Amino acid sequence: MLPPFNFLTLHYVYFIATSLICSVILWGSSTPRRSVSYTDSLFLCISAMTGAGLNTVDLSSLNSFQQSVLFVLLLLGHAILISITVLFVRMGAFQAKFKGISLERARKALQQQLVGHDTSLEPIQESVTCEEHHQLAKIDGATIDVKHAVTAGATPAESRNDVRNDDQIQWVDDDQVTLSHMRARQKHHHRRVFPMVGVGARLDLNNHPRDAAPRMTQNEDADLPALKGLIKGTQKYFRSKGSIARNSQFHGLTPEERERLGGVEYKAVSLLLVIVALYWVLFLLGGIIGMGTWIAVNHPDIPRANGLSPFWTGAFFAVSAFVNSGMSLLDANMTAFQTNAYPLLTMAFLILSGNTLYPCFLRFIIWAMRCLIPDRPSWASWKVTLDFILDHPRRVYTNLFPRRHTWYLLGTIIILNAIDWAGFEVLAIGNKEIESLPKGYRVLDGLFQACAVRAGGFYVVTIANLRQGLLVLYVLMMYVSAYPVLVTMRNTNVYEERSLGIYAHDNTDDETEEKSSPNIFIQLVRHHLLGRQDASTPEASRSYFVHQQLRSQLSHDLWWIALAVFLIAIAESGNYNRMPVAYSTLNIIFEVVSAYGCVGISVGFPSSNASFCSAWHTISKLILAAVMLRGCHRGLPVAIDRAVMLPNESLEWAEEEDAAMRREQSRAWGSDKMPVGSV
C-alpha cells in the first residue's frame, strides 16, 4: 500500500514535511499572537515552497521573522536547488561505486598473487587510506586508474567472460549483447529490469509503431547495415567498440568499458555540480544586490509606505522573481514600478533565467566554456568532460537538453511570450488604466507581463481591470506554462520507451508470429478519428512520443483542475449568491489554474490587496493548497529518468535491453518497410 521509494516520492515528502514544519513556526511567531490563522500559515508556506505565490494575507502585515521564513521557503523549494542536491547525491553514489570497484579489484589481484606464489592467504584489511583510495579510484581522462589491476596475462576474452556469468550475459566479437541471451535473462526473471512508473506513463499502448513491424526471429545477432548511419562510436570519450544510439544510449559495452563510461559520467556530474551551484548563487546575489540597491537609492518611499525596509523589499523581489513565485512584500506588487525600466527589465530577466529559459542559459554557459578552453594537451580531459555534457546532457542532468531540443525550447518560449505580449497590447485598447501610461512604458509593461504571466506571477497592472478575453488567454498560458520544458525533458529521456510504459506488457519473449494487420476500416478509425499512429518509420516513431506525452499530460492535469473547481464552486456558492461578480466561475477557474501552474497571478478581491483566495472558506483554501502541491510536481521527470537515478547495474541492463529491442524493430523496418541503407 505504500508508494514506491523513488525520486517523486521523496520530492513529495520533502515539500509536505517542510511546509508543515514551517507552518507551525509561522503560526506560532505571529504578532499579535494568533493574528494569522493556522490555515493561512499553512497556505502561505505551501505557496512559498511550491512557488505558487498566492497569498491569503498581506505580506506587509507580517513581522520580519515571518517574512524571513517565507524568504527561506522560496529558496528551499526552488527547482535548481533541488537539482543541485540530486547532483550531489549522484556524485556521492559514483564515488561509493568506484570505491567498491577498487576494493574488489584489489582483493582479486591480491588473491591471484598469493595463489600464484602458493602462499597462505592473509586477512585483507577493509579500510583504505585516503591516499590509496585516490590512487585506486582516480579518474584520469576517461579511465579509472586502478592501482592493483587485473593481471596482464588475462586475455580480453577472459576478462569479459569472468564477470556476471550468473546473469547469463555473453559478449560476442562485436561487443554487442545478443537478443537471445537478453530474452533468456528476461524469461528467467519473469520481469523487466525495473517497473514502468511515472507521470504520463501509459500501460495500454497497443498502438505503438512497433506493432506495425514484423518480428524477426532469425539472425537476430547480425549487424544491420541500415543502422550504421544512426549510431555513433564512443571513441571520442574512451576506447571502445560500443555504440551510441538515440537519446544518448550507450550499448554494446563490456563490463570494463561500462566502468570507464561511469568515470566519464562522474567527471561530468562533478563539473556540472559546480557550474549549477555557481549559476544559482551568482544570479541570486546579483539580483538581490541590484534590486535592493536600486529601490533603496531611487524609490525608498514606496516600501516605507508599507512599513518595509527598501533593501529588504528589493531582495525579496529578486528572490521571488528568480524562483518564479510572484510573492511581493508590497501590497501593490509591481504596479508601483509601471514607469521604471530597470526593475521591470531586471525582474523579467530573473524570471526567465530562473525557470523558463534556464536550460537555454545553462547550455550556453557550458558551450562558451568549451569554446574558451585552450587547445593544449593539459586541457584535454576538460574538453572530453564538457563534450560529454553537451553531447549527452540527459545522462547527467534533468534540465539540460541536446542542442536541437534547446533551440526548439527557445523558439517555443519566444512564440508563447510573443502571443502574450501581442494579446496585452491589442486587448488593452480602450482600457483607460493602460492607455493612461506613456506609450514606451506601455510596451515595456506588456513585455514584462508576458514574461510573468506564464510562471513569474507578478503583475504590473491590476488583473481584475483587464478584458475578459485577455483573462481567458492568461488562463490558457498558465495551464501550459510547464509544457515546453516538461515535454522536452521527457522526449529526451534516455529510457524514453520505459518512461511511457511501452515495455510494461511486452511479450516479445514468447511472440514468434507476426500480428495480422487490421482492415482498412479499423485503420481509418484508429488513425484519423482517434488520432492513433501505426507508423512504420523511425521518424514517425519519434513524433509518436511527443504526441503520446502531450495526450498523457493533458489527461493527467485536467481532472485535477476540474475537480478542484467543482469542489470550490460548491463551497463558495453562498458567497456567489451574495457577490456574483467577485465569485464568478471564471475567477475561480483563474485562481485554480494559477495555483496548479504555480504562477501566482490573481484577479484579487474588492477592498483587499491579497489574492482572491483570501476571501474563501477554510475548506476551499485547503483544496487550493493541495492543488498547488500537485501542480508543483507535474514538471518533474518521470520516475524512470537516468538523471535522477543512482548508478547501478539495472541502468546498464536497461540500456542493453532497449538497444536489443530497437535493433529488432529496426531490422523489421529495414527489411520489410524500406530498402536497406535508406534509413
VOGU-3710 file (C-alpha; in Angstrom, 3 decimals, decimal comma):
1> mlppfnfltl> 0,000/0,000/0,000  2,998/2,334/0,347  4,130/4,438/-2,631  7,327/3,373/-4,430  10,550/4,712/-2,960  11,838/6,900/-5,780  12,584/10,499/-6,697  8,921/11,533/-6,985  8,035/10,120/-3,570  10,988/11,817/-1,900
11> hyvyfiatsl> 10,033/15,068/-3,605  6,511/14,915/-2,186  7,782/14,014/1,298  10,256/16,887/1,263  7,698/19,500/0,212  4,949/18,330/2,568  7,188/17,878/5,614  8,966/21,217/5,172  5,683/23,076/4,681  4,116/21,510/7,773
21> icsvilwgss> 7,101/22,298/9,996  7,437/25,879/8,785  3,680/26,483/9,033  3,823/25,771/12,770  6,749/28,183/13,112  4,984/30,861/11,085  1,757/30,452/13,050  3,492/30,490/16,437  5,520/33,634/15,653  2,521/35,827/14,799
31> tprrsvsytd> 2,337/39,268/16,416  -0,095/39,890/17,955  -0,500/36,258/18,962  -2,546/34,163/16,502  -3,284/37,169/14,320  -2,627/34,809/11,385  -4,697/31,632/11,492  -3,016/28,268/11,086  -4,869/27,702/7,806  -3,410/30,897/6,393
41> slflcisamt> 0,034/29,997/7,761  -0,099/26,579/6,115  -1,353/28,078/2,863  1,427/30,705/2,804  4,120/28,102/3,484  2,876/25,773/0,742  2,514/28,710/-1,635  6,084/29,850/-0,976  7,538/26,336/-1,077  5,869/25,417/-4,364
51> gaglntvdls> 6,478/28,814/-5,960  2,749/29,393/-6,490  2,940/32,877/-4,955  -0,700/33,233/-3,913  -1,211/34,889/-0,533  -4,223/34,869/1,758  -2,890/37,736/3,915  -0,929/40,872/3,062  2,741/40,026/3,421  3,477/43,583/4,576
61> slnsfqqsvl> 1,397/42,875/7,696  3,695/40,003/8,734  6,601/40,646/11,065  10,203/40,438/9,886  10,701/36,891/11,182  7,653/35,598/9,320  8,818/37,311/6,140  12,215/35,662/6,606  10,558/32,239/6,918  8,810/32,773/3,587
71> fvllllghai> 12,091/34,026/2,106  13,842/30,811/3,107  10,964/28,682/1,802  11,217/30,370/-1,578  14,822/29,220/-1,784  14,246/25,724/-0,380  11,551/24,934/-2,926  13,413/26,185/-5,982  13,914/23,525/-8,631  17,542/24,496/-9,237
81> lisitvlfvr> 18,449/23,980/-5,569  16,753/20,580/-5,577  18,621/19,647/-8,750  21,893/20,619/-7,058  21,028/18,205/-4,260  20,361/15,449/-6,812  23,732/16,108/-8,463  25,466/15,962/-5,087  23,793/12,655/-4,193  24,623/11,117/-7,573
91> mgafqakfkg> 28,251/12,235/-7,284  28,463/10,525/-3,889  26,925/7,381/-5,368  29,535/7,332/-8,137  32,305/7,704/-5,555  30,913/4,839/-3,494  30,632/2,677/-6,621  34,228/3,397/-7,640  35,454/2,626/-4,153  33,683/-0,723/-4,258
101> islerarkal> 35,175/-1,500/-7,675  38,643/-0,542/-6,453  38,414/-2,703/-3,340  37,068/-5,657/-5,314  39,831/-5,473/-7,901  42,498/-5,050/-5,259  41,123/-8,090/-3,411  41,087/-10,219/-6,578  44,593/-9,117/-7,587  45,955/-9,935/-4,141
111> qqqlvghdts> 44,293/-13,341/-4,179  45,759/-14,144/-7,598  49,237/-13,092/-6,490  49,062/-15,179/-3,312  47,715/-18,205/-5,166  50,457/-17,868/-7,795  53,178/-17,920/-5,130  51,459/-20,828/-3,323  51,272/-18,928/-0,079  48,599/-18,817/2,525
121> lepiqesvtc> 46,043/-16,040/2,359  46,247/-13,383/4,990  43,307/-11,356/6,206  42,557/-8,416/3,969  42,033/-5,072/5,615  38,763/-3,442/4,626  39,857/0,103/5,355  41,804/2,043/2,754  43,674/5,262/3,413  42,737/8,431/1,590
131> eehhqlakid> 45,936/8,305/-0,486  45,377/4,678/-1,527  41,726/5,344/-2,377  42,790/8,273/-4,513  45,125/6,041/-6,455  42,524/3,293/-6,732  39,603/5,390/-7,913  41,415/8,228/-9,624  39,836/9,171/-12,911  42,480/10,184/-15,418
141> gatidvkhav> 40,916/11,399/-18,632  38,142/8,900/-19,127  39,547/5,745/-17,468  39,709/4,526/-13,871  43,388/4,212/-12,910  43,311/1,270/-10,529  46,494/0,646/-8,584  46,024/-3,117/-8,301  44,665/-4,020/-11,738  43,840/-7,470/-13,034
151> tagatpaesr> 46,977/-9,369/-14,058  48,263/-8,563/-17,519  48,268/-12,206/-18,519  44,480/-12,377/-18,769  43,209/-12,172/-22,314  40,451/-9,710/-23,278  38,018/-12,576/-23,808  38,726/-13,933/-20,331  38,320/-10,515/-18,736  34,978/-10,159/-20,482
161> ndvrnddqiq> 33,566/-13,523/-19,554  34,682/-13,733/-15,931  32,062/-11,247/-14,794  28,301/-11,622/-14,406  28,012/-15,232/-15,552  25,086/-15,587/-13,220  23,190/-13,027/-15,283  23,700/-15,030/-18,478  25,394/-12,217/-20,370  27,707/-13,312/-23,169
171> wvdddqvtls> 29,803/-10,935/-25,211  30,248/-11,654/-28,891  33,012/-10,426/-31,166  31,398/-7,054/-31,826  30,776/-6,416/-28,113  27,000/-6,487/-28,623  24,629/-8,117/-26,163  22,713/-10,752/-28,108  18,960/-10,518/-28,084  18,632/-14,254/-27,448
181> hmrarqkhhh> 20,612/-14,045/-24,220  18,689/-10,925/-23,231  15,444/-12,826/-23,713  16,773/-15,758/-21,722  17,511/-13,466/-18,820  14,062/-11,864/-19,032  12,346/-15,256/-19,079  14,465/-16,366/-16,115  13,499/-13,350/-14,022  9,887/-13,108/-15,311
191> rrvfpmvgvg> 10,032/-9,303/-15,338  11,822/-6,357/-16,820  14,809/-4,587/-15,333  12,669/-2,169/-13,331  8,950/-1,373/-13,243  7,389/1,180/-15,560  6,086/4,010/-13,402  5,905/7,773/-13,641  3,729/10,716/-14,574  2,406/10,248/-18,091
201> arldlnnhpr> 3,257/6,541/-18,314  0,594/4,551/-20,132  0,228/0,798/-19,968  -2,301/0,444/-22,788  -0,050/1,262/-25,706  -1,454/-1,206/-28,215  -0,956/1,377/-30,922  2,797/1,784/-30,661  4,621/1,898/-34,024  6,397/-1,369/-33,186
211> daaprmtqne> 3,046/-3,134/-33,713  3,275/-2,375/-37,404  6,686/-4,001/-37,789  7,000/-7,791/-38,144  9,035/-9,748/-35,611  12,389/-11,104/-36,777  13,338/-14,401/-35,218  16,331/-15,470/-37,310  19,802/-13,922/-37,495  18,905/-11,588/-34,663
221> dadlpalkgl> 22,512/-11,120/-33,640  23,716/-9,918/-37,034  24,539/-6,265/-37,529  22,025/-4,261/-39,523  23,716/-2,157/-42,218  20,871/0,364/-42,103  21,835/1,283/-38,548  25,336/2,400/-39,483  24,140/5,918/-40,207  22,190/6,223/-36,963
231> ikgtqkyfrs> 24,715/5,146/-34,334  27,966/6,738/-33,254  31,047/5,339/-31,626  32,377/6,011/-28,147  35,976/6,663/-29,181  35,508/10,372/-28,511  35,341/9,683/-24,774  37,179/6,359/-24,306  38,416/3,448/-26,392  35,604/1,057/-27,123
241> kgsiarnsqf> 33,779/-0,761/-29,905  30,430/0,138/-28,390  27,793/2,342/-29,959  25,715/5,354/-29,022  22,093/5,262/-30,123  19,224/7,748/-29,932  18,808/9,736/-26,705  22,412/9,042/-25,667  22,025/5,333/-25,005  25,389/3,564/-24,799
251> hgltpeerer> 25,193/-0,121/-25,672  27,436/-2,964/-26,707  29,935/-2,205/-23,922  31,914/-4,719/-21,917  31,802/-4,514/-18,108  35,198/-2,787/-18,096  34,003/-0,261/-20,655  30,912/0,364/-18,544  33,231/1,304/-15,705  35,099/3,738/-17,964
261> lggveykavs> 31,793/5,249/-19,022  30,959/5,648/-15,337  34,217/7,544/-14,897  33,298/9,973/-17,673  29,821/10,452/-16,208  31,299/11,026/-12,754  33,521/13,827/-14,019  30,567/15,329/-15,903  28,315/15,248/-12,831  31,068/16,727/-10,640
271> lllvivalyw> 31,764/19,598/-13,040  28,081/20,249/-13,625  27,512/20,396/-9,862  29,971/23,284/-9,611  28,527/25,082/-12,648  24,897/24,836/-11,497  25,762/25,846/-7,925  27,658/28,920/-9,141  24,810/29,752/-11,523  22,274/29,632/-8,692
281> vlfllggiig> 24,363/31,623/-6,207  25,615/34,298/-8,614  22,223/35,003/-10,174  20,643/35,266/-6,734  23,342/37,566/-5,372  23,280/39,702/-8,494  19,512/40,074/-8,344  19,443/40,790/-4,603  22,169/43,425/-4,780  20,792/45,009/-7,946
291> mgtwiavnhp> 17,129/45,252/-6,948  17,817/46,034/-3,287  20,252/48,831/-4,093  18,071/50,331/-6,829  14,956/50,545/-4,652  16,945/51,850/-1,668  18,518/54,613/-3,787  15,712/55,591/-6,184  12,355/54,841/-4,509  12,772/54,181/-0,786
301> dipranglsp> 9,430/55,900/-0,159  7,436/53,096/-1,850  8,386/50,307/0,580  8,406/52,633/3,561  4,745/53,417/2,884  4,107/49,756/3,802  6,468/49,903/6,776  9,199/47,906/4,992  12,950/48,268/4,574  13,808/49,343/0,993
311> fwtgaffavs> 16,752/46,946/0,537  14,852/44,030/2,092  11,921/44,698/-0,240  14,194/44,658/-3,290  15,943/41,483/-2,124  12,585/39,744/-1,635  11,531/40,898/-5,112  14,691/39,448/-6,681  14,431/36,060/-4,974  10,724/35,789/-5,697
321> afvnsgmsll> 11,357/36,558/-9,374  14,253/34,105/-9,725  12,264/31,238/-8,178  9,196/32,277/-10,214  6,948/32,735/-7,183  5,355/36,152/-7,615  5,188/36,883/-3,884  5,680/40,539/-3,071  6,065/42,359/0,215  4,449/45,410/-1,376
331> danmtafqtn> 0,675/45,382/-1,329  0,581/46,819/-4,863  3,019/44,225/-6,259  4,836/45,634/-9,321  2,199/48,243/-10,190  4,261/50,761/-8,227  7,038/50,452/-10,840  4,981/50,805/-14,026  7,193/53,604/-15,329  10,599/52,339/-14,166
341> ayplltmafl> 12,637/50,444/-16,748  15,363/48,956/-14,527  13,178/46,933/-12,139  10,941/45,720/-14,974  13,843/44,523/-17,142  15,787/43,070/-14,210  12,801/41,188/-12,873  11,904/39,871/-16,342  15,476/38,631/-16,799  15,443/36,902/-13,400
351> ilsgntlypc> 12,106/35,248/-14,200  13,453/33,816/-17,455  16,847/32,781/-16,090  15,399/31,079/-13,019  12,914/28,809/-14,750  11,655/29,266/-18,284  14,964/29,783/-20,096  17,195/28,148/-17,511  18,042/25,154/-19,761  18,977/27,529/-22,590
361> flrfiiwamr> 21,141/29,768/-20,397  22,885/26,790/-18,801  23,725/25,142/-22,116  25,010/28,459/-23,475  27,338/28,834/-20,473  28,710/25,299/-20,898  29,133/25,830/-24,644  31,003/29,101/-24,006  33,292/27,336/-21,537  34,027/24,673/-24,133
371> clipdrpswa> 34,913/27,320/-26,721  37,221/29,186/-24,330  39,289/26,145/-23,338  42,751/26,373/-24,937  43,794/23,681/-27,377  46,504/22,132/-25,220  47,122/18,545/-24,083  46,836/19,582/-20,431  43,222/20,656/-21,028  42,228/17,525/-22,953
381> swkvtldfil> 40,350/15,938/-20,049  38,297/19,124/-19,567  37,371/19,095/-23,240  36,236/15,475/-23,035  34,102/16,241/-19,974  32,456/19,313/-21,485  31,902/17,490/-24,775  30,201/14,665/-22,918  27,907/17,126/-21,108  26,984/18,868/-24,350
391> dhprrvytnl> 26,555/15,649/-26,341  24,716/13,623/-23,679  23,127/16,144/-21,272  20,207/13,974/-20,159  22,517/11,329/-18,774  23,751/13,784/-16,152  21,073/16,455/-15,570  17,330/16,878/-15,779  17,166/20,438/-17,165  19,934/20,269/-19,748
401> fprrhtwyll> 18,928/19,225/-23,259  20,637/18,482/-26,595  21,278/21,334/-28,973  18,325/20,740/-31,286  15,838/20,397/-28,429  17,259/23,509/-26,749  16,634/25,535/-29,882  13,097/24,160/-30,081  12,530/25,103/-26,435  13,839/28,623/-27,015
411> gtiiilnaid> 11,651/29,064/-30,081  8,553/27,775/-28,278  9,036/30,147/-25,354  9,601/33,120/-27,668  6,404/32,313/-29,576  4,299/31,897/-26,412  5,634/35,108/-24,868  5,058/36,947/-28,145  1,424/35,820/-28,116  1,012/37,091/-24,551
421> wagfevlaig> 2,696/40,355/-25,417  0,553/40,910/-28,521  -2,600/39,979/-26,618  -1,789/42,503/-23,901  -1,175/45,336/-26,366  -4,175/44,613/-28,592  -6,717/43,894/-25,862  -5,521/46,918/-23,877  -7,050/49,185/-26,484  -9,877/51,045/-24,782
431> nkeieslpkg> -8,623/50,203/-21,280  -8,261/53,584/-19,604  -5,851/52,339/-16,929  -3,374/51,056/-19,507  -3,853/53,795/-22,088  -3,016/56,385/-19,434  0,575/55,083/-19,404  3,199/56,560/-21,772  3,480/54,559/-24,986  7,039/53,421/-24,365
441> yrvldglfqa> 6,269/52,148/-20,879  3,035/50,601/-22,111  5,070/48,393/-24,452  7,582/47,641/-21,696  4,801/46,750/-19,249  3,303/44,395/-21,826  6,668/42,671/-22,264  7,094/42,277/-18,508  3,574/40,931/-18,093  4,149/38,460/-20,926
451> cavraggfyv> 7,251/37,111/-19,158  5,478/36,956/-15,786  2,100/35,510/-16,730  3,352/32,009/-17,602  5,458/31,471/-14,489  6,638/34,659/-12,764  3,380/35,526/-11,036  3,920/39,302/-10,816  1,541/41,835/-12,270  2,291/45,372/-13,396
461> vtianlrqgl> -1,373/46,304/-13,936  -4,476/45,367/-11,976  -5,531/41,974/-13,335  -9,207/42,454/-12,473  -9,372/45,505/-14,745  -8,228/43,620/-17,851  -10,623/42,463/-20,547  -12,246/39,045/-20,245  -10,615/37,842/-23,444  -7,160/38,596/-22,053
471> lvlyvlmmyv> -8,012/36,763/-18,827  -9,011/33,687/-20,833  -5,719/33,908/-22,740  -3,855/34,080/-19,430  -5,708/31,001/-18,170  -4,581/29,036/-21,218  -0,996/30,247/-20,900  -0,833/29,393/-17,198  -2,214/25,948/-17,945  0,524/25,174/-20,490
481> saypvlvtmr> 3,237/27,009/-18,553  5,216/23,854/-17,742  4,646/22,064/-21,043  7,617/23,328/-23,127  10,226/22,238/-20,573  8,228/19,183/-19,484  7,758/17,700/-22,954  11,379/18,436/-23,848  12,560/16,765/-20,645  10,590/13,585/-21,286
491> ntnvyeersl> 11,218/13,469/-25,010  14,978/13,485/-24,356  14,831/10,876/-21,592  17,424/8,133/-22,060  14,815/5,473/-21,237  12,103/7,088/-23,308  10,109/3,945/-24,056  10,233/2,814/-20,435  9,070/6,179/-19,121  5,990/5,838/-21,321
501> giyahdntdd> 5,389/2,270/-20,205  5,791/0,825/-23,682  7,712/-2,202/-22,436  5,445/-2,777/-19,447  3,469/-5,632/-21,028  5,685/-6,506/-23,958  5,517/-10,242/-24,570  8,370/-10,468/-27,059  9,791/-13,423/-25,139  7,010/-15,705/-26,322
511> eteeksspni> 5,852/-14,000/-29,519  7,206/-15,520/-32,721  4,312/-14,917/-35,073  3,569/-11,699/-36,839  0,492/-9,745/-35,892  -2,189/-9,575/-38,536  -2,761/-6,112/-39,925  -6,137/-4,536/-39,193  -8,532/-3,974/-42,046  -8,962/-0,653/-43,805
521> fiqlvrhhll> -11,939/0,427/-41,683  -10,115/-0,200/-38,408  -7,070/1,681/-39,683  -9,260/4,629/-40,659  -10,856/4,780/-37,204  -7,560/4,445/-35,350  -5,552/6,854/-37,492  -7,994/9,611/-38,340  -10,784/9,534/-35,791  -8,826/8,506/-32,682
531> grqdastpea> -5,588/10,188/-33,656  -3,563/6,994/-33,244  -0,458/6,102/-35,183  0,735/2,822/-36,672  3,894/4,325/-38,070  6,427/2,135/-39,736  9,349/4,566/-39,921  11,755/5,781/-37,250  10,732/9,387/-37,904  7,081/8,638/-37,209
541> srsyfvhqql> 8,090/6,664/-34,148  9,934/9,663/-32,688  6,999/12,002/-33,318  4,786/9,443/-31,636  6,455/10,018/-28,273  5,709/13,753/-28,257  2,103/13,083/-29,232  1,759/10,440/-26,531  3,294/12,628/-23,819  1,057/15,572/-24,640
551> rsqlshdlww> -2,043/13,390/-24,555  -0,987/11,751/-21,296  -0,095/15,042/-19,611  -3,352/16,706/-20,650  -5,377/13,891/-19,144  -3,158/13,937/-16,064  -3,675/17,663/-15,436  -7,231/18,341/-16,482  -9,103/16,187/-13,978  -7,313/17,781/-11,026
561> ialavfliai> -8,301/21,272/-12,154  -11,873/20,237/-12,953  -12,330/18,521/-9,596  -10,875/21,468/-7,662  -13,066/23,994/-9,484  -16,135/21,826/-8,856  -15,490/21,465/-5,112  -14,562/25,114/-4,580  -17,610/26,303/-6,526  -19,800/24,230/-4,208
571> aesgnynrmp> -18,057/25,545/-1,093  -18,314/29,177/-2,242  -21,917/29,004/-3,504  -23,129/31,143/-0,577  -20,630/33,874/-1,389  -21,626/33,684/-5,045  -25,232/34,466/-4,170  -24,006/37,450/-2,196  -21,388/38,745/-4,706  -21,912/37,018/-8,085
581> vaystlniif> -19,354/39,163/-9,936  -16,483/38,733/-7,483  -17,141/34,989/-7,043  -17,785/34,220/-10,685  -16,819/30,835/-12,089  -14,195/32,431/-14,352  -12,480/33,983/-11,334  -12,445/30,608/-9,555  -11,039/28,889/-12,656  -8,413/31,631/-12,971
591> evvsaygcvg> -7,321/31,146/-9,349  -7,202/27,342/-9,566  -5,230/27,312/-12,820  -2,832/29,899/-11,407  -2,297/27,675/-8,363  -1,896/24,475/-10,397  0,536/26,149/-12,773  2,428/27,610/-9,766  2,148/31,057/-11,348  0,613/33,242/-8,628
601> isvgfpssna> -1,360/35,812/-10,617  -4,761/36,516/-9,121  -7,775/38,606/-10,031  -7,871/39,787/-6,413  -10,833/40,670/-4,263  -12,552/44,047/-3,754  -11,198/46,056/-0,804  -8,276/43,614/-0,364  -4,675/43,582/-1,565  -4,324/39,813/-1,095
611> sfcsawhtis> -5,211/37,143/-3,625  -8,800/36,198/-4,432  -8,482/33,002/-2,365  -8,070/35,124/0,788  -11,870/35,567/0,831  -12,585/31,837/0,529  -13,699/29,407/3,211  -11,158/27,255/5,021  -12,019/24,117/3,070  -11,521/25,968/-0,222
621> klilaavmlr> -8,084/27,181/0,895  -7,048/23,642/1,810  -8,228/22,322/-1,558  -6,227/25,026/-3,317  -3,165/24,168/-1,212  -3,439/20,557/-2,378  -3,732/21,801/-5,954  -0,502/23,781/-5,539  1,336/20,723/-4,239  0,081/18,609/-7,097
631> gchrglpvai> 0,859/21,227/-9,723  4,386/21,727/-8,434  5,213/18,114/-9,255  3,828/17,996/-12,788  7,018/19,437/-14,247  9,258/16,755/-12,751  10,865/13,977/-14,755  9,242/10,566/-14,659  10,463/8,088/-12,092  12,486/6,282/-14,775
641> dravmlpnes> 14,965/9,030/-15,598  18,699/8,442/-15,517  19,384/11,995/-14,292  17,543/11,301/-11,004  18,549/7,654/-10,547  21,659/6,375/-8,822  24,185/4,450/-10,948  23,599/0,726/-10,638  23,534/-2,452/-12,687  19,838/-2,097/-13,517
651> lewaeeedaa> 20,508/1,020/-15,578  23,232/-0,766/-17,550  20,890/-3,690/-18,227  18,109/-1,329/-19,282  20,293/0,303/-21,932  21,404/-3,017/-23,393  17,836/-4,325/-23,325  16,491/-1,223/-25,076  19,237/-1,436/-27,687  18,402/-5,079/-28,396
661> mrreqsrawg> 14,710/-4,288/-28,856  15,463/-1,318/-31,052  17,745/-3,427/-33,227  14,979/-5,966/-33,649  12,488/-3,269/-34,576  14,963/-1,583/-36,941  15,659/-4,890/-38,679  11,950/-5,223/-39,312  11,800/-1,671/-40,647  14,890/-2,080/-42,781
671> sdkmpvgsv> 13,972/-5,484/-44,225  10,227/-5,156/-44,691  9,284/-1,495/-44,892  12,147/0,135/-46,786  15,264/-0,711/-48,736  18,351/-1,461/-46,685  20,543/1,627/-46,289  17,705/4,104/-46,794  17,287/4,907/-43,095
//
